């Protein structure tokens, strides 16, 4: 695993509490676990850190309950 991060971009700034809750993100790969979510200072990008080894060919991410500020 060379880069255990996933970048999630939003088109509007998002509420920090909901954006930084790793439980609001889910991967379709049982071999990977999300460790944390960090919102950048601009409020548009979240960096998800994960651990584990991929077991699926087409990784997908589901985002829920992240609230925008507008």
C-alpha positions in Angstrom: 0.0 0.0 0.0 1.8 3.1 -1.2 -0.7 5.9 -0.4 -3.4 4.9 2.2 -5.5 8.0 1.7 -8.6 8.9 -0.3 -9.4 12.5 -1.2 -13.1 13.5 -1.1 -14.0 16.9 -2.7 -17.2 18.7 -2.1 -18.5 21.5 -4.3 -19.4 23.6 -1.2 -17.8 24.0 2.2 -19.0 21.4 4.7 -19.7 21.4 8.4 -16.5 20.2 10.1 -18.2 18.0 12.7 -20.0 15.9 10.1 -17.2 16.0 7.6 -14.6 14.7 10.1 -16.8 11.8 11.3 -15.2 8.7 9.7 -18.5 6.9 10.3 -20.1 9.1 7.6 -18.0 7.3 4.9 -18.1 3.7 3.9 -16.0 1.6 1.5 -17.3 -1.4 -0.4 -14.2 -3.4 0.4 -14.2 -5.5 3.6 -10.4 -5.6 3.5 -10.1 -1.9 4.1 -10.9 0.1 7.3 -11.3 3.9 7.4 -9.2 5.2 10.2 -10.0 8.9 10.2 -11.3 11.9 8.3 -9.7 15.3 8.3 -11.2 18.4 6.7 -8.8 20.8 5.0 -8.7 24.5 6.1 -10.7 25.6 3.1 -13.6 23.3 4.1 -14.0 21.6 0.6 -11.8 18.6 0.9 -11.7 15.7 3.3 -8.7 13.4 3.5 -9.7 9.8 4.6 -7.0 7.6 5.9 -7.4 3.8 5.7 -5.7 0.6 6.6 -5.7 -2.9 5.2 -5.3 -4.5 1.8 -7.7 -4.1 -1.1 -9.8 -7.1 -2.0 -12.1 -5.6 -4.7 -11.2 -4.3 -8.2 -13.6 -1.4 -8.2 -13.4 0.5 -5.0 -16.4 2.8 -4.3 -17.1 5.2 -1.4 -20.4 6.1 0.0 -20.8 9.4 1.8 -23.8 10.1 4.1 -24.8 12.7 6.7 -22.1 15.2 5.7 -23.8 18.6 5.9 -22.9 21.6 3.8 -22.8 25.1 5.2 -25.2 26.8 2.8 
